[in-house]
């Protein structure tokens, strides 16, 4: 929101393109160690092993990201990307600490960390953009907020669990276990950002800025869902490991009802007050894209339901099928994206997202039910 009001569409487009390049690389090399750490009920690996792996993978991801951005040959794009690369590196350590919080049910500490970071980002962004009137300083605000929270809050509140053993930066057993989920998250991020590559290529930075601004409503919903589900994740793990499939299903259904309700509200607001919403949050220049916002609201339903199914499967440590689900989503997104984007513009990118998400939903639901039915056969619960 800051960038739309105090920066140019071109700068916003550059910022969005940077994230589109950096995020898939980081998501892949994160290997979702946080989820593995949080669901490691039998303590198969120590905290030191998790953090040592996070350090080596994070540094590797940062180097690759910087090389890719430098290859573009755009100085301003690279400078913005430099700060975003290290901001995500710092966030990756905080993310793993959040896994420790979730595993030990320290939800209150996790909540304070997220609030603290949000406040710092908001204040820092406002000061940077208001003082210098340039959106290029926004990544510096993100970088600073992530560094401060990691050093002065997360590191102190985690009781010294951050212990990197430089002699054990590669753990074959841990990598083997989490690699499928790393592929899943990398594909998810690539799938989410692929339409941005097409828009930048066919339509330019300014249309990319519009697409990024409007799809940010999806991001807000995902962040809200993530904040809520993190607190309930230990219950998913417990119910599945205990074989209490009835309670597991009940939790899945409740989260599904919540996201369906959120999507319906999104659809109603977009349809009946879309122009007002866009004018309020951004500017009147964006009100003309109400039709795109309506399409995004419809795409939110299968996208959010896929997030619920993904949480269920992750708590069961069923990573491989998620890889197939995201691959299907990505393939259909690529096929329809190349057809729809040149033909319909940014709304075509939304159509491609919707088609891919629907195919992925049916695949994930089928296998979730299959796995839970198999688990229920050997369960003592009725």
C-alpha positions in Angstrom: 0.0 0.0 0.0 2.9 2.4 0.8 4.5 1.8 -2.6 1.2 2.4 -4.5 0.7 5.8 -2.8 4.3 7.1 -2.7 6.1 5.5 -5.6 5.8 5.0 -9.3 4.2 2.0 -11.0 7.7 1.2 -12.6 9.4 1.0 -9.1 6.5 -1.1 -7.8 6.9 -3.3 -10.9 10.6 -3.7 -10.2 9.9 -4.6 -6.6 7.4 -7.2 -7.6 9.8 -8.7 -10.2 12.5 -8.9 -7.7 10.3 -10.9 -5.4 9.2 -13.1 -8.3 12.8 -14.0 -8.9 14.0 -14.3 -5.3 11.1 -16.0 -3.6 11.0 -19.3 -5.6 14.7 -19.8 -5.1 14.4 -19.2 -1.3 11.3 -21.3 -1.0 13.0 -24.2 -2.7 16.1 -24.0 -0.5 14.1 -23.5 2.7 13.0 -27.1 2.3 10.3 -26.1 4.7 12.5 -26.9 7.6 10.1 -25.0 9.9 7.3 -27.5 9.2 9.6 -30.5 9.6 11.0 -29.0 12.9 7.5 -28.3 14.2 6.2 -31.8 13.3 9.3 -33.7 14.5 7.5 -35.2 17.5 10.1 -38.0 17.9 13.0 -35.6 17.8 14.7 -37.3 14.9 17.1 -34.3 14.5 18.5 -31.8 16.9 18.1 -28.0 16.8 21.7 -27.7 15.8 21.2 -29.9 12.8 18.2 -27.8 11.7 20.0 -24.5 12.1 23.2 -25.7 10.5 21.2 -26.9 7.4 19.3 -23.6 7.4 22.6 -21.6 7.3 24.2 -23.5 4.4 21.0 -23.6 2.3 20.2 -19.9 3.0 23.6 -18.7 1.9 23.4 -20.9 -1.2 20.0 -19.5 -2.1 21.2 -15.9 -1.6 24.2 -16.4 -3.9 22.0 -17.9 -6.7 19.5 -15.1 -6.3 22.1 -12.4 -6.6 23.7 -14.0 -9.7 20.3 -14.2 -11.4 19.5 -10.6 -10.6 22.9 -9.4 -11.7 22.4 -11.2 -15.0 19.5 -8.8 -15.8 22.0 -5.9 -16.1 19.7 -3.4 -14.4 21.5 -1.5 -11.6 18.4 -0.2 -9.8 16.7 -3.6 -10.0 19.9 -5.3 -8.5 20.2 -2.7 -5.6 16.6 -3.3 -4.6 17.1 -7.0 -4.9 20.2 -7.0 -2.8 18.4 -5.9 0.3 15.4 -8.2 -0.4 17.8 -11.2 -0.7 19.3 -10.6 2.7 15.9 -9.7 4.2 14.7 -13.1 3.2 17.9 -14.7 4.6 17.2 -13.2 8.0 13.6 -14.2 7.8 14.5 -17.8 7.1 16.3 -18.0 10.5 13.3 -16.4 12.2 11.0 -18.8 10.4 12.9 -21.8 11.8 12.7 -20.3 15.3 9.0 -20.1 14.7 9.1 -23.9 14.1 10.6 -24.2 17.6 7.9 -22.0 19.0 5.1 -24.1 17.4 6.6 -27.4 18.4 6.7 -26.3 22.0 3.4 -24.5 21.8 4.9 -21.1 22.5 2.2 -19.4 20.4 2.2 -16.2 22.5 5.9 -15.6 21.8 5.4 -16.3 18.1 2.5 -13.9 17.9 4.5 -11.1 19.6 7.4 -11.6 17.1 5.1 -11.3 14.1 3.4 -8.2 15.6 6.8 -6.6 16.4 8.0 -7.3 12.9 4.8 -5.9 11.3 5.0 -2.7 13.3 8.7 -2.2 12.4 8.0 -2.8 8.7 5.1 -0.4 8.8 6.9 2.4 10.6 10.2 1.9 8.7 8.4 1.9 5.4 6.5 5.0 6.1 9.6 6.9 7.3 11.8 5.8 4.4 9.2 6.6 1.7 7.9 9.8 3.3 11.4 11.2 4.0 13.0 10.2 0.7 9.9 10.0 -1.5 11.3 7.0 -3.3 9.9 3.5 -3.2 13.5 2.1 -3.8 14.0 2.6 0.0 11.2 0.2 0.9 13.4 -3.0 0.6 15.9 -1.3 3.0 13.0 -0.9 5.6 12.1 -4.6 5.2 15.8 -5.6 5.5 16.2 -3.5 8.7 13.0 -4.8 10.3 13.9 -8.5 9.7 17.4 -8.0 11.1 16.2 -6.2 14.2 13.6 -8.8 15.0 16.0 -11.7 14.5 18.8 -10.2 16.6 16.9 -8.5 19.4 13.8 -10.6 19.8 13.8 -14.1 18.2 17.4 -14.9 19.1 16.9 -13.9 22.7 13.5 -15.5 23.2 14.6 -18.8 21.7 16.9 -19.6 24.7 20.1 -19.9 22.6 18.8 -22.7 20.3 20.5 -21.1 17.3 23.6 -23.2 17.1 25.3 -23.5 13.7 27.9 -26.3 13.5 30.1 -25.4 10.6 31.4 -29.0 10.5 27.9 -30.3 9.8 26.5 -28.0 7.1 25.2 -31.0 5.1 23.0 -33.5 6.8 22.1 -36.2 4.2 19.3 -37.8 6.2 17.6 -34.5 6.9 17.9 -33.3 3.3 16.6 -36.6 2.1 13.5 -36.3 4.3 12.6 -32.7 3.5 13.8 -32.5 -0.1 10.3 -33.4 -1.5 8.7 -30.6 0.5 11.4 -28.2 -0.8 10.5 -29.1 -4.3 6.8 -28.6 -3.4 7.4 -25.1 -1.9 9.7 -24.1 -4.8 7.1 -25.2 -7.3 4.3 -23.4 -5.4 6.3 -20.2 -5.4 7.2 -20.6 -9.1 3.6 -21.3 -9.9 2.5 -18.2 -8.0 5.1 -16.0 -9.7 5.1 -17.5 -13.2 2.2 -15.2 -14.4 4.4 -12.3 -13.3 7.2 -13.4 -15.6 4.7 -13.5 -18.5 3.2 -10.1 -17.6 6.6 -8.5 -17.4 7.6 -10.0 -20.7 4.4 -9.2 -22.6 3.0 -6.1 -20.9 5.9 -4.5 -18.9 6.6 -3.3 -15.4 3.6 -1.1 -15.0 1.0 -3.8 -15.7 3.0 -6.1 -13.5 2.6 -3.5 -10.7 -1.2 -3.6 -11.2 -1.3 -7.4 -11.1 0.9 -7.5 -8.0 -1.2 -4.9 -6.2 -4.5 -6.7 -6.9 -3.2 -10.2 -6.1 -1.8 -8.8 -2.8 -5.3 -9.4 -1.4 -4.7 -13.1 -1.9 -1.4 -12.7 0.0 -3.1 -11.0 2.9 -5.6 -13.8 3.1 -2.8 -16.4 3.0 -0.8 -14.6 5.7 -3.9 -14.5 7.9 -4.5 -18.2 7.3 -0.9 -19.0 8.1 -1.0 -17.0 11.4 -4.1 -18.9 12.5 -3.1 -22.4 11.3 0.3 -22.2 13.0 -1.4 -22.2 16.4 -3.4 -25.3 15.5 -0.7 -27.2 13.6 0.4 -29.2 16.7 -3.2 -30.5 17.0 -3.1 -31.7 13.3 0.1 -33.6 14.1 -1.2 -35.0 17.4 -4.6 -36.2 16.0 -2.9 -37.9 13.0 -0.1 -39.6 15.1 -2.7 -40.7 17.6 -4.9 -42.1 14.9 -7.8 -39.9 15.9 -8.9 -39.4 12.3 -12.4 -38.2 13.3 -11.0 -35.1 15.1 -8.4 -34.6 12.3 -11.2 -34.4 9.7 -13.2 -32.1 12.0 -10.2 -29.7 12.2 -9.8 -29.8 8.4 -13.5 -29.1 7.9 -13.5 -26.2 10.2 -10.6 -24.5 8.5 -12.2 -25.2 5.1 -15.4 -23.5 6.3 -13.4 -20.5 7.5 -11.6 -20.0 4.2 -14.8 -20.6 2.2 -16.5 -17.8 4.3 -13.5 -15.5 3.7 -13.6 -16.1 0.0 -17.4 -15.5 -0.2 -16.9 -12.2 1.6 -14.1 -11.3 -0.8 -16.3 -12.1 -3.7 -19.2 -9.9 -2.4 -16.9 -6.9 -1.6 -15.2 -7.2 -5.0 -18.5 -7.3 -6.9 -20.5 -4.7 -5.0 -17.8 -2.4 -3.7 -14.7 -3.2 -5.7 -14.0 0.3 -7.0 -14.4 1.8 -3.5 -12.1 -0.8 -2.0 -9.4 -0.2 -4.6 -9.7 3.6 -4.3 -9.5 3.4 -0.5 -6.5 1.0 -0.2 -4.6 2.3 -3.3 -5.8 5.1 -5.5 -8.6 6.0 -7.9 -6.3 4.9 -10.8 -6.8 1.3 -9.7 -10.6 1.5 -9.6 -10.7 0.7 -13.3 -9.4 -2.8 -12.6 -12.5 -3.9 -10.6 -13.1 -6.8 -13.1 -9.7 -8.2 -12.4 -10.3 -8.0 -8.6 -13.6 -9.9 -9.0 -11.8 -12.6 -11.0 -9.1 -12.8 -8.2 -11.8 -13.2 -5.6 -13.2 -16.2 -7.4 -9.7 -17.7 -7.8 -9.2 -17.3 -4.0 -11.6 -20.1 -3.2 -9.6 -23.0 -4.7 -6.4 -21.3 -3.7 -7.3 -21.1 0.0 -8.8 -24.6 0.0 -5.5 -25.9 -1.4 -3.7 -24.2 1.5 -5.9 -26.1 4.0 -5.3 -29.4 2.2 -1.5 -28.6 2.1 -1.5 -28.0 5.9 -3.3 -31.3 6.5 -0.8 -33.2 4.3 2.2 -31.5 5.8 1.1 -32.4 9.3 1.0 -36.0 8.1 4.4 -35.5 6.5 3.0 -36.5 3.1 5.2 -34.3 1.0 5.5 -36.2 -2.3 1.8 -35.9 -3.3 2.0 -32.2 -2.7 4.8 -32.1 -5.3 2.6 -33.7 -7.8 -0.3 -31.3 -7.0 1.8 -28.2 -7.4 3.3 -29.6 -10.6 -0.2 -30.1 -12.1 -1.1 -26.5 -11.0 2.1 -25.1 -12.5 1.7 -27.0 -15.8 -1.8 -25.9 -16.4 -0.8 -22.3 -15.3 1.9 -22.3 -17.9 -0.2 -23.7 -20.7 -3.2 -21.4 -20.1 -0.9 -18.4 -19.1 0.8 -18.4 -22.5 -2.6 -18.4 -24.1 -4.6 -16.1 -21.9 -2.0 -13.3 -21.0 -1.3 -12.1 -24.5 -5.0 -12.4 -25.3 -6.7 -10.9 -22.2 -3.8 -9.1 -20.4 -3.6 -9.3 -16.6 -7.1 -10.8 -16.2 -5.9 -13.7 -18.4 -3.2 -14.4 -15.8 -5.9 -14.7 -13.2 -7.8 -17.2 -15.4 -4.7 -19.3 -15.7 -4.3 -19.3 -11.9 -7.9 -20.4 -11.4 -7.7 -23.3 -13.8 -4.5 -24.6 -12.2 -5.8 -24.3 -8.7 -9.0 -26.3 -9.5 -7.1 -29.2 -10.9 -4.7 -29.2 -7.9 -7.6 -29.2 -5.4 -9.2 -32.3 -6.8 -5.9 -34.2 -6.8 -5.0 -33.2 -3.2 -8.4 -33.9 -1.8 -8.4 -37.4 -3.4 -5.1 -38.4 -1.8 -5.9 -36.8 1.6 -9.0 -38.9 1.9 -7.1 -42.0 0.7 -4.3 -41.5 3.3 -6.7 -40.8 6.1 -8.9 -43.8 5.2 -5.8 -46.0 5.3 -4.8 -44.6 8.7 -8.3 -45.1 10.1 -8.2 -48.8 9.4 -5.4 -49.3 11.9 -6.8 -46.8 14.4 -8.3 -47.7 17.8 -10.7 -44.7 17.4 -14.1 -45.2 16.0 
